[in-house]
Amino acid sequence: MKKYAANSKVKKVLLAIHAGLLISNIAQAKEINLPRIDIIGNEEQAISKLPGSVAVIEKEALALKQPLSTQDALKAVPGIVIREEEGYGFIPNIGMRGLNPNRSQKVLVLEDGVPVAPGLFLANESYYSPRIERMQSIEVLKGAAGLRYGPTTIGGVINYKTKDPQDGVSLTAKTGTHGYGLIGLDAGGVSETGDTIAGISAITSRGDGFRHNGFDMTDMVLKGGRQINEDQWLSAKFTYYDNEVNTSYVGLRENEYKNDPDKNPTPNDYFITDRQSLDINHAWDINSAVKLNTLLYWTQLSRDYWRRDVQSKDINGTTFRACDSSQYCMTGRNRDFEMMGMDTRMFIAHNSLGLKNEAEIGVRIHSDHLSNQTVRSKTDPNARSGTLTGKVTEKANGAALYAQNRFELIPQVAITPGLRMENYQQSLKNELSGVKGNTSNTELMPGLGATWQVVPQAQLFAGAYKGFSPAMTATAISSDGVDQQLDAERSINYEIGVRGALQKMSYEATVFHMDFDNQIINQSLSSAVDMANAGKTLNQGLEFALGYDLGSGWKIDGNGTYVALAEFKNNALGPIGNRLPYAPKFTGNANLSFALAGFKLNLAAYYLSSQYADAANTELESDDGTKGKIPAYTTFNVQAYYTFDKHLALFASVRNLTNQKYIASRNPDGIFPGAERNIELGATYKF
């Protein structure tokens, strides 16, 4: 079965290469920016107009640092914490400003403006992460401006921007430790008239994994567009993703970690993902003052998670149920998602009230569908079928209206009030018992931001907004169909900061305050807690970023986040004053880079302070590894990149240079070690 799947993937990549060669023959080079929804944009004043903390990881930084995943790249952004799981970032766990990173539930993650999570109103866990190899940049936006993009923006908004097609063909090959290998293709072309562009990006990658937890992944993207007339563009993007990862909820126990940290305790467990998506964008410059962008999107994701059932666990390891026909021993928790929607936005420049104004009005219609099945076997530890013991169908429909207006009071000062209204309905039906239920909610989310260009070298910004994330359907409606009347997750967020540039130095610093009246901590096994509502909590702290050009090709840059408070304000889940799980006090990054002609070198350090794994703030490690303080750790990376000519580039990376042994997580169920030292070599050749 696996051999057939591997051969099928090879055939798909070969077809992709053939298609790429055909596309590249369309015409000569011409770079075109296809329409899409950006959260920051490329305009010269784009960042200075946003009343919130902003970070952009440009393609030059991605090329130099050669991150292993989008999560690996995001470690360089202040305020973000990554919880490693299987080592390669296939299952994203992204936290922001002390919020739990479990399945990225506290941030809105987008790709070209389209939600990455398979269901915004059903189960917003991210079971899939776009591959970094096909990204041209990453945008990160925090503050009131994030209200424009949807629910679950309490922590912030992350937008992965995919590469637009360019003329020509380039091949990339990588190899590394732990059997890692990757082959990638990028190909594109432009019509002779210059009004049509098309391209393909495809990669296939395999590896044995950092803990003998191998994977086999294929990712392909077809993207193109056409200029309809002088003021209209139409673009489309289709993606295909397939991955089998030998990973599990079960980690190592105390003695296993001490004696054999590279052990894979669950060789039968597999996380299998299949995903397709289609985006269609239309951009219309109605006149010099009015623009209209419309996005249609559709995503289908199947996530099959096959796991051996645990019999018992102790300090020395985990015992699994025997597959001897006497009891269920292997369970598939298999979910099929379908998401679709329309997001349309009008941008209007006007001079009302005698002021220079920029207005944005948006409407989004969204639909989610989920089929959640439980399939169990008594005889096969490698089962992919069995007895259907559970089947639940969940549906949700949402409609949102958004409006904001940027008032330029004077050229140096602007204020931006905004309001978002989100209405959604959720329903659940047990297909085996016939029990069903439904619930609905409407949320109003106001926001207010301001910017003040004090001097050319310094801009102050500030904002306040209501954060909101819906209660997921499985917790909002009980198993017997009763509406639990659960409040949505709500917070009042404030931030104030300064950013700018002074000669060879660039900087940004932000103070943030996030006051929750109802923080939801998901009760699923993936977060290893027992309750869904943590009640009142408070997060506040400081984040900063600094860069300096030393001259002669040398540069330094770094950032840090200090979360002074991340605590419970009542005892709904943890004692008052206890620190929230997975909320390190300090996170820091530092980079020293050098560039000379075609050669570039980067030295990086990453620091994460100690964390608690549970709401009780347990200090001592439990036998099963699920509780206990997670010690602080520091890792070092080094990357080198050399461009021979316009055709050939070579690169190398060593991650965790000192081979630091550290605990990345104690969730979902046991110790998950961080990735040990690994080396990667690669080359890109452009024909």
C-alpha positions as CSV (number, residue, x, y, z in Angstrom):
1,M,0.0,0.0,0.0
2,K,2.8,2.5,1.0
3,K,4.8,1.5,-2.1
4,Y,1.8,2.2,-4.3
5,A,1.3,5.6,-2.6
6,A,4.9,6.5,-3.1
7,N,4.9,5.5,-6.7
8,S,1.7,7.6,-7.2
9,K,3.4,10.6,-5.6
10,V,6.4,10.2,-7.9
11,K,4.1,10.2,-10.9
12,K,2.4,13.4,-9.8
13,V,5.7,15.2,-9.4
14,L,6.9,14.0,-12.8
15,L,3.6,15.3,-14.3
16,A,4.2,18.6,-12.5
17,I,7.6,18.9,-13.9
18,H,6.3,18.2,-17.4
19,A,3.5,20.8,-16.9
20,G,6.1,23.3,-15.6
21,L,8.2,22.9,-18.7
22,L,5.1,23.5,-20.9
23,I,4.1,26.6,-18.9
24,S,7.6,28.0,-19.0
25,N,7.5,28.1,-22.8
26,I,4.6,30.5,-22.9
27,A,6.7,33.6,-23.2
28,Q,9.6,35.8,-21.9
29,A,10.1,37.0,-18.4
30,K,7.7,39.6,-16.9
31,E,7.0,39.8,-13.2
32,I,3.3,40.4,-12.4
33,N,1.6,40.7,-9.0
34,L,-1.7,38.8,-9.1
35,P,-4.6,40.0,-7.1
36,R,-5.1,38.7,-3.5
37,I,-6.0,39.9,-0.1
38,D,-3.0,41.1,1.9
39,I,-3.2,42.1,5.5
40,I,-0.3,44.6,5.2
41,G,0.4,45.2,1.5
42,N,3.3,46.4,-0.5
43,E,2.6,50.1,-0.6
44,E,5.4,52.4,0.6
45,Q,3.3,53.7,3.5
46,A,1.5,50.4,4.2
47,I,3.1,49.7,7.6
48,S,2.9,53.3,8.8
49,K,-0.8,53.4,8.2
50,L,-1.5,50.4,10.5
51,P,-2.2,51.3,14.2
52,G,-0.7,48.1,15.5
53,S,2.4,46.0,15.8
54,V,3.6,44.6,12.4
55,A,6.2,42.2,11.2
56,V,7.1,41.1,7.7
57,I,9.4,38.2,6.8
58,E,10.7,39.0,3.3
59,K,11.7,36.5,0.7
60,E,15.4,37.4,1.1
61,A,15.3,36.4,4.8
62,L,13.5,33.1,3.9
63,A,16.1,32.3,1.3
64,L,19.0,32.9,3.6
65,K,17.6,31.2,6.8
66,Q,16.0,28.2,4.9
67,P,13.4,27.6,7.6
68,L,12.2,24.0,8.0
69,S,8.6,25.1,8.1
70,T,6.4,28.2,8.3
71,Q,6.5,27.7,12.1
72,D,10.3,27.7,12.0
73,A,10.2,31.0,10.1
74,L,7.8,32.5,12.6
75,K,10.2,32.0,15.5
76,A,11.9,35.2,14.3
77,V,8.7,37.3,15.0
78,P,8.3,39.0,18.4
79,G,5.4,37.8,20.4
80,I,5.2,34.4,18.8
81,V,5.9,31.1,20.6
82,I,6.0,27.8,18.7
83,R,5.3,24.5,20.4
84,E,7.1,21.7,18.5
85,E,5.3,18.4,18.0
86,E,6.5,16.1,15.3
87,G,9.6,18.2,14.4
88,Y,8.8,19.4,10.9
89,G,6.0,21.8,11.5
90,F,3.3,19.7,9.7
91,I,0.9,20.2,12.6
92,P,1.1,23.9,13.6
93,N,1.1,25.0,17.2
94,I,1.4,28.8,17.2
95,G,0.9,31.0,20.2
96,M,0.9,34.8,20.5
97,R,1.7,37.0,23.5
98,G,1.4,34.2,26.1
99,L,-1.7,32.6,24.6
100,N,-1.6,28.8,24.5
101,P,-0.2,27.6,21.1
102,N,-2.2,24.4,21.0
103,R,-3.3,23.8,17.4
104,S,-3.0,27.6,16.7
105,Q,-6.4,28.2,18.1
106,K,-5.7,31.7,19.4
107,V,-4.5,33.3,16.1
108,L,-6.1,33.6,12.7
109,V,-3.8,32.0,10.2
110,L,-4.4,32.8,6.5
111,E,-2.9,31.9,3.1
112,D,-3.3,34.7,0.6
113,G,-6.2,35.9,2.8
114,V,-7.9,32.5,3.0
115,P,-8.4,30.8,6.4
116,V,-6.0,27.8,6.9
117,A,-7.9,26.2,9.7
118,P,-10.4,23.8,8.1
119,G,-13.4,25.2,10.0
120,L,-13.7,28.7,11.5
121,F,-16.9,28.0,13.5
122,L,-16.8,24.2,13.9
123,A,-13.3,23.2,15.1
124,N,-10.7,25.9,14.5
125,E,-7.7,23.7,15.2
126,S,-5.2,23.8,12.5
127,Y,-4.4,20.3,11.2
128,Y,-2.5,21.6,8.3
129,S,0.3,24.1,7.7
130,P,1.2,25.5,4.2
131,R,4.7,24.6,3.1
132,I,7.3,27.3,3.5
133,E,9.0,26.4,0.1
134,R,6.2,28.0,-1.8
135,M,6.0,31.3,0.2
136,Q,7.4,34.6,-0.9
137,S,6.8,36.3,2.4
138,I,4.9,36.2,5.7
139,E,2.9,39.0,7.2
140,V,2.1,39.3,10.9
141,L,-0.4,41.8,12.2
142,K,-1.4,42.5,15.8
143,G,-3.9,45.0,17.2
144,A,-7.2,46.5,16.2
145,A,-6.5,46.4,12.4
146,G,-6.8,42.6,12.6
147,L,-10.6,42.9,13.1
148,R,-10.9,43.2,9.3
149,Y,-10.1,39.5,8.8
150,G,-12.5,37.5,10.9
151,P,-12.9,35.8,14.3
152,T,-10.1,34.2,16.3
153,T,-8.0,37.3,16.0
154,I,-7.4,37.7,19.7
155,G,-3.7,37.0,19.4
156,G,-3.2,38.4,15.9
157,V,-3.3,37.6,12.2
158,I,-0.7,35.7,10.2
159,N,-0.9,35.7,6.4
160,Y,1.3,33.5,4.3
161,K,1.8,35.0,0.8
162,T,2.4,32.5,-1.9
163,K,4.9,33.1,-4.7
164,D,3.5,34.5,-7.9
165,P,4.5,32.7,-11.1
166,Q,7.7,33.9,-12.9
167,D,9.1,33.1,-16.2
168,G,11.4,30.1,-16.4
169,V,12.0,26.8,-14.6
170,S,14.0,26.2,-11.4
171,L,14.7,23.0,-9.6
172,T,15.6,22.6,-5.9
173,A,17.1,19.6,-4.2
174,K,17.8,19.2,-0.5
175,T,19.3,16.4,1.6
176,G,19.9,16.2,5.3
177,T,20.3,14.1,8.4
178,H,17.5,11.7,9.5
179,G,17.0,10.6,5.9
180,Y,15.6,14.0,4.9
181,G,15.2,14.7,1.2
182,L,13.3,17.2,-0.9
183,I,12.8,17.8,-4.6
184,G,11.1,21.0,-5.7
185,L,10.0,22.6,-9.0
186,D,9.0,26.2,-9.8
187,A,8.0,27.0,-13.3
188,G,6.0,29.8,-15.0
189,G,5.5,31.9,-18.0
190,V,3.7,35.0,-19.4
191,S,1.8,35.2,-22.6
192,E,3.3,37.3,-25.5
193,T,0.7,40.0,-24.9
194,G,1.6,40.1,-21.2
195,D,-2.0,39.8,-20.0
196,T,-1.9,36.2,-18.9
197,I,0.4,34.4,-16.5
198,A,0.5,30.9,-15.2
199,G,2.8,28.7,-13.1
200,I,3.3,25.6,-11.0
201,S,5.1,25.0,-7.7
202,A,5.5,21.4,-6.6
203,I,7.6,19.6,-3.9
204,T,7.9,16.1,-2.7
205,S,9.7,15.4,0.6
206,R,10.4,12.4,2.7
207,G,12.4,11.7,5.9
208,D,12.9,9.2,8.8
209,G,12.0,11.9,11.3
210,F,13.9,13.2,14.4
211,R,12.5,10.3,16.5
212,H,12.1,7.6,13.9
213,N,8.8,9.1,13.0
214,G,9.0,9.2,9.3
215,F,6.9,11.2,6.8
216,D,6.0,11.2,3.1
217,M,4.7,14.5,1.8
218,T,3.6,16.0,-1.6
219,D,2.5,19.6,-2.1
220,M,1.6,21.1,-5.5
221,V,0.1,24.5,-6.5
222,L,-1.2,25.8,-9.8
223,K,-1.6,29.5,-10.0
224,G,-2.4,31.9,-12.8
225,G,-4.2,35.0,-13.8
226,R,-5.4,37.2,-16.6
227,Q,-5.8,41.0,-17.1
228,I,-9.4,41.4,-18.3
229,N,-9.0,45.0,-19.2
230,E,-7.0,48.0,-18.1
231,D,-8.5,48.1,-14.6
232,Q,-9.5,44.5,-13.8
233,W,-7.5,41.3,-13.0
234,L,-8.7,37.8,-12.4
235,S,-6.6,35.1,-10.7
236,A,-7.0,31.5,-9.6
237,K,-5.0,29.2,-7.4
238,F,-5.4,25.4,-6.9
239,T,-3.5,23.5,-4.2
240,Y,-3.0,19.8,-3.5
241,Y,-1.4,18.4,-0.4
242,D,-0.9,14.9,0.8
243,N,1.1,13.8,3.9
244,E,1.5,10.7,6.1
245,V,3.4,11.4,9.3
246,N,4.2,8.7,11.9
247,T,3.3,10.8,14.9
248,S,1.0,10.5,17.9
249,Y,-0.5,12.2,20.9
250,V,1.6,9.8,23.1
251,G,5.0,11.1,24.1
252,L,7.8,9.8,26.2
253,R,7.6,9.0,29.9
254,E,10.2,10.2,32.4
255,N,12.7,7.3,32.1
256,E,12.2,6.9,28.4
257,Y,13.2,10.5,27.9
258,K,16.2,10.2,30.2
259,N,17.5,6.9,28.6
260,D,16.3,7.1,25.0
261,P,15.1,10.6,23.9
262,D,15.1,9.6,20.2
263,K,12.6,6.7,20.8
264,N,9.4,6.5,18.9
265,P,6.9,5.1,21.4
266,T,4.1,4.7,18.9
267,P,5.3,3.2,15.6
268,N,1.7,2.3,14.6
269,D,0.2,5.8,15.0
270,Y,-0.2,7.9,11.8
271,F,-1.5,11.4,11.1
272,I,-2.7,11.3,7.5
273,T,-3.8,14.5,5.7
274,D,-5.2,15.1,2.3
275,R,-6.2,18.6,1.2
276,Q,-7.3,20.5,-1.9
277,S,-8.3,24.1,-2.2
278,L,-9.3,26.6,-4.8
279,D,-9.2,30.4,-4.6
280,I,-10.5,32.9,-7.2
281,N,-9.6,36.6,-6.8
282,H,-11.0,39.5,-8.8
283,A,-9.5,43.0,-8.5
284,W,-11.3,46.0,-10.0
285,D,-10.0,49.6,-10.0
286,I,-13.3,51.2,-10.5
287,N,-11.7,54.6,-10.6
288,S,-8.7,56.4,-9.0
289,A,-10.5,56.6,-5.6
290,V,-12.5,53.3,-5.5
291,K,-11.2,49.7,-5.6
292,L,-13.1,46.5,-5.2
293,N,-11.5,43.1,-4.3
294,T,-13.5,39.9,-4.3
295,L,-12.3,36.5,-3.1
296,L,-14.1,33.1,-3.6
297,Y,-12.6,30.2,-1.7
298,W,-13.2,26.5,-1.2
299,T,-11.2,24.0,0.8
300,Q,-11.6,20.2,1.4
301,L,-9.5,18.6,4.1
302,S,-9.5,14.9,5.3
303,R,-7.6,14.2,8.5
304,D,-7.3,10.6,9.5
305,Y,-5.6,10.1,12.9
306,W,-5.0,6.4,13.6
307,R,-3.7,5.7,17.1
308,R,-3.1,2.6,19.3
309,D,-5.3,2.6,22.4
310,V,-3.4,3.0,25.6
311,Q,-3.7,0.3,28.2
312,S,-1.6,1.8,30.9
313,K,1.4,4.1,31.4
314,D,4.1,4.5,34.0
315,I,7.5,6.0,34.5
316,N,9.1,3.5,32.1
317,G,6.8,3.7,29.2
318,T,3.3,3.1,27.7
319,T,1.6,-0.2,27.3
320,F,-0.9,-0.5,24.5
321,R,-3.9,-2.8,24.2
322,A,-3.2,-6.1,22.5
323,C,-4.8,-6.7,19.1
324,D,-6.1,-10.2,20.0
325,S,-9.8,-9.8,19.1
326,S,-10.8,-9.4,22.8
327,Q,-10.9,-5.5,22.8
328,Y,-10.6,-2.5,20.6
329,C,-6.9,-1.8,20.1
330,M,-6.7,0.6,17.2
331,T,-8.8,3.7,16.7
332,G,-9.2,6.0,13.7
333,R,-10.4,9.5,14.6
334,N,-11.2,10.6,11.0
335,R,-12.5,14.0,10.1
336,D,-13.6,15.3,6.7
337,F,-13.9,19.1,6.4
338,E,-15.4,21.3,3.7
339,M,-15.2,25.1,3.9
340,M,-16.3,27.7,1.4
341,G,-17.0,31.4,1.3
342,M,-16.9,34.8,-0.3
343,D,-15.0,37.8,1.0
344,T,-15.5,41.1,-0.8
345,R,-13.9,44.4,0.2
346,M,-14.3,48.0,-1.2
347,F,-11.6,50.6,-0.6
348,I,-12.6,54.2,-1.0
349,A,-10.4,57.3,-0.8
350,H,-12.5,60.4,0.0
351,N,-12.3,63.9,1.5
352,S,-15.3,64.0,3.8
353,L,-15.3,66.5,6.7
354,G,-12.5,68.3,4.9
355,L,-10.1,65.5,5.8
356,K,-8.1,63.0,3.8
357,N,-9.9,59.6,4.4
358,E,-9.4,56.0,3.5
359,A,-12.4,53.7,4.1
360,E,-12.7,50.0,3.8
361,I,-16.1,48.2,3.8
362,G,-16.2,44.4,3.8
363,V,-18.7,41.5,3.6
364,R,-17.9,37.8,4.1
365,I,-20.2,34.8,3.8
366,H,-18.8,31.6,5.1
367,S,-19.9,27.9,5.4
368,D,-18.3,25.0,7.3
369,H,-19.1,21.3,7.2
370,L,-17.5,18.4,9.2
371,S,-18.1,14.7,9.2
372,N,-16.4,13.3,12.3
373,Q,-16.1,9.5,12.4
374,T,-14.6,7.0,14.9
375,V,-13.5,3.7,13.4
376,R,-12.1,0.9,15.6
377,S,-10.3,-2.4,15.1
378,K,-9.8,-5.3,17.5
379,T,-7.3,-7.2,15.3
380,D,-5.0,-5.0,13.3
381,P,-2.4,-2.6,14.9
382,N,-2.0,-1.0,11.4
383,A,-5.7,-0.8,10.6
384,R,-7.1,1.7,8.2
385,S,-10.7,0.4,8.5
386,G,-12.9,-1.3,11.1
387,T,-16.2,-0.9,13.0
388,L,-17.9,2.4,12.8
389,T,-18.5,3.3,16.5
390,G,-19.2,7.0,16.1
391,K,-20.3,9.5,13.4
392,V,-21.2,13.1,14.0
393,T,-22.0,15.8,11.4
394,E,-21.4,19.4,12.2
395,K,-22.4,22.4,10.2
396,A,-22.0,26.2,10.6
397,N,-22.9,29.2,8.5
398,G,-21.6,32.7,9.2
399,A,-22.0,36.2,7.8
400,A,-19.8,39.2,8.7
401,L,-19.9,42.9,8.0
402,Y,-16.9,45.1,8.6
403,A,-16.2,48.8,8.1
404,Q,-13.4,51.1,9.1
405,N,-12.3,54.6,8.2
406,R,-8.9,56.1,8.5
407,F,-9.2,59.9,9.3
408,E,-6.0,61.8,8.6
409,L,-6.4,64.7,11.0
410,I,-3.2,66.3,10.0
411,P,-0.4,64.7,7.8
412,Q,1.3,63.3,11.0
413,V,-1.8,62.1,12.9
414,A,-4.5,59.6,12.0
415,I,-7.2,57.7,13.8
416,T,-9.0,54.6,12.5
417,P,-12.2,53.5,14.1
418,G,-13.7,50.2,13.0
419,L,-16.5,47.8,13.7
420,R,-17.1,44.1,12.8
421,M,-20.3,42.2,13.2
422,E,-20.2,38.4,13.1
423,N,-23.3,36.3,13.0
424,Y,-23.1,32.5,12.9
425,Q,-25.3,29.4,13.4
426,Q,-23.9,26.0,14.5
427,S,-25.6,22.6,14.3
428,L,-24.6,19.1,15.4
429,K,-26.2,15.7,14.6
430,N,-25.2,12.3,15.9
431,E,-25.8,10.1,12.7
432,L,-25.9,6.9,14.7
433,S,-28.4,7.9,17.5
434,G,-30.2,10.7,15.6
435,V,-29.7,13.2,18.4
436,K,-29.2,16.8,17.1
437,G,-29.0,20.3,18.3
438,N,-28.2,23.8,17.2
439,T,-27.1,27.2,18.6
440,S,-26.4,30.7,17.2
441,N,-24.7,33.9,18.2
442,T,-24.0,37.5,17.1
443,E,-20.9,39.4,18.1
444,L,-20.1,43.1,17.7
445,M,-16.4,43.9,17.8
446,P,-15.4,47.5,17.9
447,G,-11.9,48.8,17.5
448,L,-10.0,52.1,17.5
449,G,-6.5,52.7,16.4
450,A,-4.2,55.8,16.1
451,T,-0.9,56.7,14.6
452,W,1.3,59.8,15.2
453,Q,4.4,60.5,13.2
454,V,6.2,62.4,15.9
455,V,9.4,62.9,13.9
456,P,10.5,61.3,10.6
457,Q,12.5,58.8,12.7
458,A,9.7,57.8,15.1
459,Q,6.0,56.9,14.9
460,L,3.7,56.2,17.9
461,F,0.8,53.8,17.5
462,A,-1.9,52.7,19.8
463,G,-5.1,50.7,19.6
464,A,-8.0,49.1,21.6
465,Y,-10.3,46.4,20.3
466,K,-12.6,43.6,21.4
467,G,-11.2,40.2,20.6
468,F,-13.5,37.3,19.9
469,S,-13.3,33.6,19.2
470,P,-16.4,31.4,18.9
471,A,-17.0,28.4,21.1
472,M,-16.5,25.3,19.0
473,T,-19.5,23.3,18.0
474,A,-18.6,20.1,20.0
475,T,-18.5,22.2,23.2
476,A,-21.3,24.6,22.4
477,I,-23.7,21.7,21.9
478,S,-23.7,18.6,24.2
479,S,-23.8,15.0,23.1
480,D,-27.5,14.9,23.8
481,G,-28.2,17.9,21.6
482,V,-28.6,20.6,24.2
483,D,-27.4,24.1,23.6
484,Q,-24.8,24.7,26.4
485,Q,-25.3,28.5,26.0
486,L,-21.5,28.9,26.2
487,D,-20.3,32.4,25.9
488,A,-17.8,33.0,23.1
489,E,-14.2,33.7,24.1
490,R,-13.9,37.5,24.5
491,S,-11.2,39.9,25.5
492,I,-10.5,43.6,25.6
493,N,-7.1,44.2,24.1
494,Y,-4.9,47.3,24.3
495,E,-1.5,48.1,22.8
496,I,0.8,51.1,22.5
497,G,4.1,51.2,20.7
498,V,6.7,53.1,18.8
499,R,8.5,52.2,15.6
500,G,10.9,53.8,13.2
501,A,14.4,54.1,11.8
502,L,17.4,56.2,12.8
503,Q,20.3,56.2,10.3
504,K,21.5,52.5,10.3
505,M,19.0,51.3,13.0
506,S,15.4,50.2,12.8
507,Y,13.2,49.4,15.8
508,E,9.8,48.7,17.2
509,A,8.6,48.3,20.8
510,T,5.0,47.5,21.9
511,V,3.3,47.2,25.3
512,F,0.2,45.0,25.2
513,H,-2.6,44.2,27.6
514,M,-5.2,41.4,27.0
515,D,-8.0,41.2,29.5
516,F,-10.2,38.2,29.0
517,D,-13.6,37.9,30.6
518,N,-13.9,34.4,29.3
519,Q,-10.8,32.6,28.0
520,I,-11.7,29.2,26.5
521,I,-9.1,26.5,27.0
522,N,-10.1,23.6,24.8
523,Q,-11.0,20.3,26.6
524,S,-9.7,18.0,23.9
525,L,-6.8,15.6,24.5
526,S,-4.5,17.7,22.4
527,S,-4.4,20.3,25.2
528,A,-4.4,17.8,28.1
529,V,-7.0,19.7,30.3
530,D,-10.3,18.7,31.6
531,M,-12.4,21.9,31.3
532,A,-13.4,24.2,28.5
533,N,-13.7,27.5,30.3
534,A,-10.9,29.2,32.2
535,G,-12.9,32.3,32.9
536,K,-11.2,35.6,33.6
537,T,-7.5,35.8,32.7
538,L,-5.0,38.5,32.0
539,N,-2.0,38.7,29.6
540,Q,0.3,41.7,29.5
541,G,3.8,42.4,28.6
542,L,6.3,44.0,26.2
543,E,7.7,43.0,22.9
544,F,10.5,44.6,20.8
545,A,12.5,44.3,17.7
546,L,15.8,46.0,16.8
547,G,18.1,45.9,13.7
548,Y,21.4,47.6,13.1
549,D,23.7,47.8,10.0
550,L,27.3,47.5,11.3
551,G,28.7,48.2,7.8
552,S,31.1,46.2,5.7
553,G,28.4,43.6,5.0
554,W,27.7,42.9,8.7
555,K,24.2,43.3,10.3
556,I,22.7,42.4,13.6
557,D,19.0,42.1,14.5
558,G,17.0,40.6,17.3
559,N,13.7,40.7,19.1
560,G,12.3,39.7,22.4
561,T,9.0,39.2,24.2
562,Y,8.5,39.6,27.9
563,V,5.1,38.4,29.1
564,A,5.0,39.8,32.6
565,L,1.5,38.5,33.4
566,A,-0.3,35.5,32.0
567,E,-2.5,34.5,34.9
568,F,-5.9,33.2,36.0
569,K,-8.1,35.9,37.6
570,N,-10.5,33.4,39.1
571,N,-10.3,29.7,40.0
572,A,-12.5,28.2,37.2
573,L,-9.5,26.1,36.0
574,G,-6.4,27.1,37.9
575,P,-5.8,28.9,41.2
576,I,-6.0,32.7,41.1
577,G,-2.6,34.1,40.2
578,N,-1.3,30.9,38.7
579,R,0.4,31.2,35.3
580,L,-1.4,30.0,32.2
581,P,0.1,26.9,30.6
582,Y,2.6,27.3,27.9
583,A,3.1,31.0,28.6
584,P,6.9,31.5,28.9
585,K,7.9,34.8,30.5
586,F,10.6,35.6,27.9
587,T,11.3,34.6,24.3
588,G,14.3,36.0,22.4
589,N,15.9,35.8,19.0
590,A,19.3,37.2,17.8
591,N,20.9,37.1,14.4
592,L,24.3,38.1,13.1
593,S,24.6,38.1,9.3
594,F,27.3,38.8,6.8
595,A,27.0,39.4,3.0
596,L,29.7,39.8,0.5
597,A,29.1,39.5,-3.3
598,G,27.1,36.3,-3.7
599,F,27.9,34.9,-0.3
600,K,25.6,35.3,2.7
601,L,26.1,33.9,6.3
602,N,23.7,34.0,9.2
603,L,24.2,33.0,12.9
604,A,21.1,32.8,15.0
605,A,20.2,32.1,18.6
606,Y,16.7,31.3,20.0
607,Y,15.9,31.4,23.7
608,L,12.7,30.2,25.4
609,S,12.3,30.6,29.2
610,S,10.7,28.0,31.4
611,Q,7.0,27.2,31.2
612,Y,4.3,25.3,33.1
613,A,2.5,22.5,31.4
614,D,-0.7,22.6,33.5
615,A,-3.0,25.1,35.2
616,A,-1.9,23.9,38.7
617,N,1.7,25.0,37.9
618,T,3.1,21.7,38.9
619,E,6.9,22.0,39.5
620,L,8.0,18.4,39.8
621,E,7.8,16.1,36.8
622,S,5.1,13.4,36.9
623,D,6.0,9.8,36.1
624,D,4.0,9.9,32.8
625,G,5.7,13.2,31.8
626,T,2.5,15.2,31.3
627,K,3.1,17.5,34.3
628,G,6.1,19.4,35.6
629,K,7.9,22.6,34.8
630,I,9.5,22.7,31.3
631,P,13.0,24.0,31.6
632,A,14.3,27.0,29.6
633,Y,16.5,26.3,26.6
634,T,18.6,28.0,24.0
635,T,19.4,26.7,20.5
636,F,21.8,28.0,17.9
637,N,21.5,27.8,14.1
638,V,23.9,28.7,11.3
639,Q,23.0,29.1,7.6
640,A,25.1,29.9,4.5
641,Y,24.0,30.8,1.0
642,Y,26.1,31.3,-2.1
643,T,24.9,32.4,-5.5
644,F,27.3,31.4,-8.2
645,D,25.5,33.2,-11.0
646,K,21.9,33.8,-12.2
647,H,21.4,30.0,-12.6
648,L,23.0,28.2,-9.6
649,A,22.7,28.8,-5.8
650,L,24.0,26.5,-3.0
651,F,22.9,26.6,0.6
652,A,23.5,24.8,3.9
653,S,22.0,24.9,7.3
654,V,22.9,23.5,10.7
655,R,20.0,23.7,13.3
656,N,20.6,23.2,17.0
657,L,24.3,23.5,16.4
658,T,25.3,22.5,20.0
659,N,22.9,19.5,19.9
660,Q,21.0,20.9,22.9
661,K,18.7,18.3,24.6
662,Y,15.4,19.9,25.6
663,I,11.8,19.3,26.2
664,A,9.6,21.1,23.6
665,S,6.3,20.1,25.1
666,R,4.5,17.8,27.6
667,N,1.3,17.9,25.7
668,P,-0.8,16.1,24.5
669,D,0.3,13.1,26.5
670,G,3.9,12.9,27.6
671,I,7.3,14.4,26.8
672,F,8.0,15.6,23.2
673,P,11.7,16.3,22.9
674,G,13.0,19.1,20.7
675,A,14.7,18.3,17.4
676,E,18.4,17.3,17.9
677,R,21.2,18.7,15.7
678,N,20.4,18.3,12.1
679,I,22.3,19.3,8.9
680,E,20.8,20.2,5.5
681,L,22.4,20.8,2.2
682,G,20.7,22.0,-0.9
683,A,20.9,23.6,-4.4
684,T,18.7,25.5,-6.7
685,Y,19.2,25.7,-10.4
686,K,17.3,28.0,-12.7
687,F,17.2,27.1,-16.4
